[in-house]
Amino acid sequence: QKWLIENSEALAKSMPAGTRYIGTFAVVMTSEKNAGSYRVLFELDSYGAMDKLAALNKDPESEYGRLVRESTKFGDNDLAAPWSNTLLKDVNDASIWDPMT
């Protein structure tokens, strides 16, 4: 929490065009049994925006990369850990097939 209080604004400002750091949220209620206690939300205007973020994460001069690399020190990267990642897409832009038609 201390790290986020000190760095959330800098992380938001470090985001490249087409992306936005929405915030990091504590889960206060969920029916998911093994999805963890926090959610970090980013808005991406395209799948290509993920490539921008990946490049910045590898760039040793990038403020975004520095902050992300620093923040990963707090994560539990054990694949058996009770958390998960989710990539969301706006339903208005999603391809949804009706199996009944």
Phi and psi in radians as a Rosetta constraint file:
Dihedral C 1 N 2 CA 2 C 2 CIRCULARHARMONIC -1.033 0.35
Dihedral N 2 CA 2 C 2 N 3 CIRCULARHARMONIC -0.775 0.35
Dihedral C 2 N 3 CA 3 C 3 CIRCULARHARMONIC -1.078 0.35
Dihedral N 3 CA 3 C 3 N 4 CIRCULARHARMONIC -0.762 0.35
Dihedral C 3 N 4 CA 4 C 4 CIRCULARHARMONIC -1.139 0.35
Dihedral N 4 CA 4 C 4 N 5 CIRCULARHARMONIC -0.714 0.35
Dihedral C 4 N 5 CA 5 C 5 CIRCULARHARMONIC -1.035 0.35
Dihedral N 5 CA 5 C 5 N 6 CIRCULARHARMONIC -0.704 0.35
Dihedral C 5 N 6 CA 6 C 6 CIRCULARHARMONIC -1.380 0.35
Dihedral N 6 CA 6 C 6 N 7 CIRCULARHARMONIC -0.396 0.35
Dihedral C 6 N 7 CA 7 C 7 CIRCULARHARMONIC -2.173 0.35
Dihedral N 7 CA 7 C 7 N 8 CIRCULARHARMONIC -0.109 0.35
Dihedral C 7 N 8 CA 8 C 8 CIRCULARHARMONIC -1.045 0.35
Dihedral N 8 CA 8 C 8 N 9 CIRCULARHARMONIC -0.746 0.35
Dihedral C 8 N 9 CA 9 C 9 CIRCULARHARMONIC -1.125 0.35
Dihedral N 9 CA 9 C 9 N 10 CIRCULARHARMONIC -0.744 0.35
Dihedral C 9 N 10 CA 10 C 10 CIRCULARHARMONIC -1.132 0.35
Dihedral N 10 CA 10 C 10 N 11 CIRCULARHARMONIC -0.684 0.35
Dihedral C 10 N 11 CA 11 C 11 CIRCULARHARMONIC -1.105 0.35
Dihedral N 11 CA 11 C 11 N 12 CIRCULARHARMONIC -0.779 0.35
Dihedral C 11 N 12 CA 12 C 12 CIRCULARHARMONIC -1.040 0.35
Dihedral N 12 CA 12 C 12 N 13 CIRCULARHARMONIC -0.738 0.35
Dihedral C 12 N 13 CA 13 C 13 CIRCULARHARMONIC -1.242 0.35
Dihedral N 13 CA 13 C 13 N 14 CIRCULARHARMONIC -0.400 0.35
Dihedral C 13 N 14 CA 14 C 14 CIRCULARHARMONIC -1.460 0.35
Dihedral N 14 CA 14 C 14 N 15 CIRCULARHARMONIC -0.109 0.35
Dihedral C 14 N 15 CA 15 C 15 CIRCULARHARMONIC -1.240 0.35
Dihedral N 15 CA 15 C 15 N 16 CIRCULARHARMONIC 2.376 0.35
Dihedral C 15 N 16 CA 16 C 16 CIRCULARHARMONIC -1.325 0.35
Dihedral N 16 CA 16 C 16 N 17 CIRCULARHARMONIC 2.909 0.35
Dihedral C 16 N 17 CA 17 C 17 CIRCULARHARMONIC -0.953 0.35
Dihedral N 17 CA 17 C 17 N 18 CIRCULARHARMONIC 2.423 0.35
Dihedral C 17 N 18 CA 18 C 18 CIRCULARHARMONIC 1.562 0.35
Dihedral N 18 CA 18 C 18 N 19 CIRCULARHARMONIC 0.038 0.35
Dihedral C 18 N 19 CA 19 C 19 CIRCULARHARMONIC -2.378 0.35
Dihedral N 19 CA 19 C 19 N 20 CIRCULARHARMONIC 2.771 0.35
Dihedral C 19 N 20 CA 20 C 20 CIRCULARHARMONIC -2.681 0.35
Dihedral N 20 CA 20 C 20 N 21 CIRCULARHARMONIC 2.305 0.35
Dihedral C 20 N 21 CA 21 C 21 CIRCULARHARMONIC -1.430 0.35
Dihedral N 21 CA 21 C 21 N 22 CIRCULARHARMONIC 2.000 0.35
Dihedral C 21 N 22 CA 22 C 22 CIRCULARHARMONIC -1.446 0.35
Dihedral N 22 CA 22 C 22 N 23 CIRCULARHARMONIC -0.712 0.35
Dihedral C 22 N 23 CA 23 C 23 CIRCULARHARMONIC 2.628 0.35
Dihedral N 23 CA 23 C 23 N 24 CIRCULARHARMONIC 3.031 0.35
Dihedral C 23 N 24 CA 24 C 24 CIRCULARHARMONIC -2.021 0.35
Dihedral N 24 CA 24 C 24 N 25 CIRCULARHARMONIC 2.234 0.35
Dihedral C 24 N 25 CA 25 C 25 CIRCULARHARMONIC -2.133 0.35
Dihedral N 25 CA 25 C 25 N 26 CIRCULARHARMONIC 2.416 0.35
Dihedral C 25 N 26 CA 26 C 26 CIRCULARHARMONIC -1.453 0.35
Dihedral N 26 CA 26 C 26 N 27 CIRCULARHARMONIC 2.374 0.35
Dihedral C 26 N 27 CA 27 C 27 CIRCULARHARMONIC -1.376 0.35
Dihedral N 27 CA 27 C 27 N 28 CIRCULARHARMONIC 2.098 0.35
Dihedral C 27 N 28 CA 28 C 28 CIRCULARHARMONIC -1.786 0.35
Dihedral N 28 CA 28 C 28 N 29 CIRCULARHARMONIC -0.302 0.35
Dihedral C 28 N 29 CA 29 C 29 CIRCULARHARMONIC -2.781 0.35
Dihedral N 29 CA 29 C 29 N 30 CIRCULARHARMONIC 2.383 0.35
Dihedral C 29 N 30 CA 30 C 30 CIRCULARHARMONIC -2.774 0.35
Dihedral N 30 CA 30 C 30 N 31 CIRCULARHARMONIC 2.701 0.35
Dihedral C 30 N 31 CA 31 C 31 CIRCULARHARMONIC -1.745 0.35
Dihedral N 31 CA 31 C 31 N 32 CIRCULARHARMONIC -0.089 0.35
Dihedral C 31 N 32 CA 32 C 32 CIRCULARHARMONIC -1.294 0.35
Dihedral N 32 CA 32 C 32 N 33 CIRCULARHARMONIC 2.286 0.35
Dihedral C 32 N 33 CA 33 C 33 CIRCULARHARMONIC -1.433 0.35
Dihedral N 33 CA 33 C 33 N 34 CIRCULARHARMONIC -0.535 0.35
Dihedral C 33 N 34 CA 34 C 34 CIRCULARHARMONIC -2.355 0.35
Dihedral N 34 CA 34 C 34 N 35 CIRCULARHARMONIC 0.634 0.35
Dihedral C 34 N 35 CA 35 C 35 CIRCULARHARMONIC -1.792 0.35
Dihedral N 35 CA 35 C 35 N 36 CIRCULARHARMONIC 0.116 0.35
Dihedral C 35 N 36 CA 36 C 36 CIRCULARHARMONIC 1.511 0.35
Dihedral N 36 CA 36 C 36 N 37 CIRCULARHARMONIC -3.123 0.35
Dihedral C 36 N 37 CA 37 C 37 CIRCULARHARMONIC -1.910 0.35
Dihedral N 37 CA 37 C 37 N 38 CIRCULARHARMONIC -0.076 0.35
Dihedral C 37 N 38 CA 38 C 38 CIRCULARHARMONIC -2.362 0.35
Dihedral N 38 CA 38 C 38 N 39 CIRCULARHARMONIC 2.674 0.35
Dihedral C 38 N 39 CA 39 C 39 CIRCULARHARMONIC -2.290 0.35
Dihedral N 39 CA 39 C 39 N 40 CIRCULARHARMONIC 2.253 0.35
Dihedral C 39 N 40 CA 40 C 40 CIRCULARHARMONIC -1.874 0.35
Dihedral N 40 CA 40 C 40 N 41 CIRCULARHARMONIC 2.122 0.35
Dihedral C 40 N 41 CA 41 C 41 CIRCULARHARMONIC -1.979 0.35
Dihedral N 41 CA 41 C 41 N 42 CIRCULARHARMONIC 2.283 0.35
Dihedral C 41 N 42 CA 42 C 42 CIRCULARHARMONIC -2.164 0.35
Dihedral N 42 CA 42 C 42 N 43 CIRCULARHARMONIC 2.506 0.35
Dihedral C 42 N 43 CA 43 C 43 CIRCULARHARMONIC -1.808 0.35
Dihedral N 43 CA 43 C 43 N 44 CIRCULARHARMONIC 2.264 0.35
Dihedral C 43 N 44 CA 44 C 44 CIRCULARHARMONIC -2.150 0.35
Dihedral N 44 CA 44 C 44 N 45 CIRCULARHARMONIC 2.335 0.35
Dihedral C 44 N 45 CA 45 C 45 CIRCULARHARMONIC -1.441 0.35
Dihedral N 45 CA 45 C 45 N 46 CIRCULARHARMONIC -0.137 0.35
Dihedral C 45 N 46 CA 46 C 46 CIRCULARHARMONIC -2.878 0.35
Dihedral N 46 CA 46 C 46 N 47 CIRCULARHARMONIC 2.897 0.35
Dihedral C 46 N 47 CA 47 C 47 CIRCULARHARMONIC -1.170 0.35
Dihedral N 47 CA 47 C 47 N 48 CIRCULARHARMONIC -0.484 0.35
Dihedral C 47 N 48 CA 48 C 48 CIRCULARHARMONIC -1.100 0.35
Dihedral N 48 CA 48 C 48 N 49 CIRCULARHARMONIC -0.435 0.35
Dihedral C 48 N 49 CA 49 C 49 CIRCULARHARMONIC -1.096 0.35
Dihedral N 49 CA 49 C 49 N 50 CIRCULARHARMONIC -0.492 0.35
Dihedral C 49 N 50 CA 50 C 50 CIRCULARHARMONIC -1.119 0.35
Dihedral N 50 CA 50 C 50 N 51 CIRCULARHARMONIC -0.599 0.35
Dihedral C 50 N 51 CA 51 C 51 CIRCULARHARMONIC -1.154 0.35
Dihedral N 51 CA 51 C 51 N 52 CIRCULARHARMONIC -0.682 0.35
Dihedral C 51 N 52 CA 52 C 52 CIRCULARHARMONIC -1.039 0.35
Dihedral N 52 CA 52 C 52 N 53 CIRCULARHARMONIC -0.809 0.35
Dihedral C 52 N 53 CA 53 C 53 CIRCULARHARMONIC -1.155 0.35
Dihedral N 53 CA 53 C 53 N 54 CIRCULARHARMONIC -0.677 0.35
Dihedral C 53 N 54 CA 54 C 54 CIRCULARHARMONIC -1.096 0.35
Dihedral N 54 CA 54 C 54 N 55 CIRCULARHARMONIC -0.725 0.35
Dihedral C 54 N 55 CA 55 C 55 CIRCULARHARMONIC -1.147 0.35
Dihedral N 55 CA 55 C 55 N 56 CIRCULARHARMONIC -0.735 0.35
Dihedral C 55 N 56 CA 56 C 56 CIRCULARHARMONIC -1.150 0.35
Dihedral N 56 CA 56 C 56 N 57 CIRCULARHARMONIC -0.603 0.35
Dihedral C 56 N 57 CA 57 C 57 CIRCULARHARMONIC -1.134 0.35
Dihedral N 57 CA 57 C 57 N 58 CIRCULARHARMONIC -0.539 0.35
Dihedral C 57 N 58 CA 58 C 58 CIRCULARHARMONIC -1.491 0.35
Dihedral N 58 CA 58 C 58 N 59 CIRCULARHARMONIC -0.287 0.35
Dihedral C 58 N 59 CA 59 C 59 CIRCULARHARMONIC -1.361 0.35
Dihedral N 59 CA 59 C 59 N 60 CIRCULARHARMONIC 1.998 0.35
Dihedral C 59 N 60 CA 60 C 60 CIRCULARHARMONIC -1.158 0.35
Dihedral N 60 CA 60 C 60 N 61 CIRCULARHARMONIC -0.267 0.35
Dihedral C 60 N 61 CA 61 C 61 CIRCULARHARMONIC -1.665 0.35
Dihedral N 61 CA 61 C 61 N 62 CIRCULARHARMONIC -0.092 0.35
Dihedral C 61 N 62 CA 62 C 62 CIRCULARHARMONIC -1.427 0.35
Dihedral N 62 CA 62 C 62 N 63 CIRCULARHARMONIC 2.249 0.35
Dihedral C 62 N 63 CA 63 C 63 CIRCULARHARMONIC -1.127 0.35
Dihedral N 63 CA 63 C 63 N 64 CIRCULARHARMONIC -0.724 0.35
Dihedral C 63 N 64 CA 64 C 64 CIRCULARHARMONIC -1.010 0.35
Dihedral N 64 CA 64 C 64 N 65 CIRCULARHARMONIC -0.863 0.35
Dihedral C 64 N 65 CA 65 C 65 CIRCULARHARMONIC -1.034 0.35
Dihedral N 65 CA 65 C 65 N 66 CIRCULARHARMONIC -0.755 0.35
Dihedral C 65 N 66 CA 66 C 66 CIRCULARHARMONIC -1.047 0.35
Dihedral N 66 CA 66 C 66 N 67 CIRCULARHARMONIC -0.819 0.35
Dihedral C 66 N 67 CA 67 C 67 CIRCULARHARMONIC -1.150 0.35
Dihedral N 67 CA 67 C 67 N 68 CIRCULARHARMONIC -0.719 0.35
Dihedral C 67 N 68 CA 68 C 68 CIRCULARHARMONIC -1.164 0.35
Dihedral N 68 CA 68 C 68 N 69 CIRCULARHARMONIC -0.781 0.35
Dihedral C 68 N 69 CA 69 C 69 CIRCULARHARMONIC -1.071 0.35
Dihedral N 69 CA 69 C 69 N 70 CIRCULARHARMONIC -0.692 0.35
Dihedral C 69 N 70 CA 70 C 70 CIRCULARHARMONIC -1.152 0.35
Dihedral N 70 CA 70 C 70 N 71 CIRCULARHARMONIC -0.742 0.35
Dihedral C 70 N 71 CA 71 C 71 CIRCULARHARMONIC -1.189 0.35
Dihedral N 71 CA 71 C 71 N 72 CIRCULARHARMONIC -0.459 0.35
Dihedral C 71 N 72 CA 72 C 72 CIRCULARHARMONIC -1.211 0.35
Dihedral N 72 CA 72 C 72 N 73 CIRCULARHARMONIC -0.218 0.35
Dihedral C 72 N 73 CA 73 C 73 CIRCULARHARMONIC -1.152 0.35
Dihedral N 73 CA 73 C 73 N 74 CIRCULARHARMONIC -0.306 0.35
Dihedral C 73 N 74 CA 74 C 74 CIRCULARHARMONIC -1.641 0.35
Dihedral N 74 CA 74 C 74 N 75 CIRCULARHARMONIC -0.156 0.35
Dihedral C 74 N 75 CA 75 C 75 CIRCULARHARMONIC -1.463 0.35
Dihedral N 75 CA 75 C 75 N 76 CIRCULARHARMONIC 2.743 0.35
Dihedral C 75 N 76 CA 76 C 76 CIRCULARHARMONIC -1.832 0.35
Dihedral N 76 CA 76 C 76 N 77 CIRCULARHARMONIC 1.795 0.35
Dihedral C 76 N 77 CA 77 C 77 CIRCULARHARMONIC -1.565 0.35
Dihedral N 77 CA 77 C 77 N 78 CIRCULARHARMONIC 0.163 0.35
Dihedral C 77 N 78 CA 78 C 78 CIRCULARHARMONIC -1.144 0.35
Dihedral N 78 CA 78 C 78 N 79 CIRCULARHARMONIC 2.166 0.35
Dihedral C 78 N 79 CA 79 C 79 CIRCULARHARMONIC -1.085 0.35
Dihedral N 79 CA 79 C 79 N 80 CIRCULARHARMONIC -0.322 0.35
Dihedral C 79 N 80 CA 80 C 80 CIRCULARHARMONIC -1.595 0.35
Dihedral N 80 CA 80 C 80 N 81 CIRCULARHARMONIC 0.009 0.35
Dihedral C 80 N 81 CA 81 C 81 CIRCULARHARMONIC -1.178 0.35
Dihedral N 81 CA 81 C 81 N 82 CIRCULARHARMONIC 2.655 0.35
Dihedral C 81 N 82 CA 82 C 82 CIRCULARHARMONIC -1.408 0.35
Dihedral N 82 CA 82 C 82 N 83 CIRCULARHARMONIC 1.106 0.35
Dihedral C 82 N 83 CA 83 C 83 CIRCULARHARMONIC -2.614 0.35
Dihedral N 83 CA 83 C 83 N 84 CIRCULARHARMONIC 2.915 0.35
Dihedral C 83 N 84 CA 84 C 84 CIRCULARHARMONIC -2.629 0.35
Dihedral N 84 CA 84 C 84 N 85 CIRCULARHARMONIC 2.927 0.35
Dihedral C 84 N 85 CA 85 C 85 CIRCULARHARMONIC -2.003 0.35
Dihedral N 85 CA 85 C 85 N 86 CIRCULARHARMONIC 2.588 0.35
Dihedral C 85 N 86 CA 86 C 86 CIRCULARHARMONIC -2.423 0.35
Dihedral N 86 CA 86 C 86 N 87 CIRCULARHARMONIC 2.313 0.35
Dihedral C 86 N 87 CA 87 C 87 CIRCULARHARMONIC -1.850 0.35
Dihedral N 87 CA 87 C 87 N 88 CIRCULARHARMONIC 2.118 0.35
Dihedral C 87 N 88 CA 88 C 88 CIRCULARHARMONIC -1.830 0.35
Dihedral N 88 CA 88 C 88 N 89 CIRCULARHARMONIC 2.609 0.35
Dihedral C 88 N 89 CA 89 C 89 CIRCULARHARMONIC -2.306 0.35
Dihedral N 89 CA 89 C 89 N 90 CIRCULARHARMONIC 2.408 0.35
Dihedral C 89 N 90 CA 90 C 90 CIRCULARHARMONIC -0.962 0.35
Dihedral N 90 CA 90 C 90 N 91 CIRCULARHARMONIC 2.256 0.35
Dihedral C 90 N 91 CA 91 C 91 CIRCULARHARMONIC -1.014 0.35
Dihedral N 91 CA 91 C 91 N 92 CIRCULARHARMONIC -0.573 0.35
Dihedral C 91 N 92 CA 92 C 92 CIRCULARHARMONIC -1.103 0.35
Dihedral N 92 CA 92 C 92 N 93 CIRCULARHARMONIC -0.432 0.35
Dihedral C 92 N 93 CA 93 C 93 CIRCULARHARMONIC -1.832 0.35
Dihedral N 93 CA 93 C 93 N 94 CIRCULARHARMONIC -0.091 0.35
Dihedral C 93 N 94 CA 94 C 94 CIRCULARHARMONIC -1.414 0.35
Dihedral N 94 CA 94 C 94 N 95 CIRCULARHARMONIC 2.598 0.35
Dihedral C 94 N 95 CA 95 C 95 CIRCULARHARMONIC -1.551 0.35
Dihedral N 95 CA 95 C 95 N 96 CIRCULARHARMONIC 1.986 0.35
Dihedral C 95 N 96 CA 96 C 96 CIRCULARHARMONIC -2.088 0.35
Dihedral N 96 CA 96 C 96 N 97 CIRCULARHARMONIC 2.184 0.35
Dihedral C 96 N 97 CA 97 C 97 CIRCULARHARMONIC -1.811 0.35
Dihedral N 97 CA 97 C 97 N 98 CIRCULARHARMONIC 2.405 0.35
Dihedral C 97 N 98 CA 98 C 98 CIRCULARHARMONIC -1.657 0.35
Dihedral N 98 CA 98 C 98 N 99 CIRCULARHARMONIC 1.906 0.35
Dihedral C 98 N 99 CA 99 C 99 CIRCULARHARMONIC -1.170 0.35
Dihedral N 99 CA 99 C 99 N 100 CIRCULARHARMONIC -0.212 0.35
Dihedral C 99 N 100 CA 100 C 100 CIRCULARHARMONIC -1.541 0.35
Dihedral N 100 CA 100 C 100 N 101 CIRCULARHARMONIC -0.087 0.35
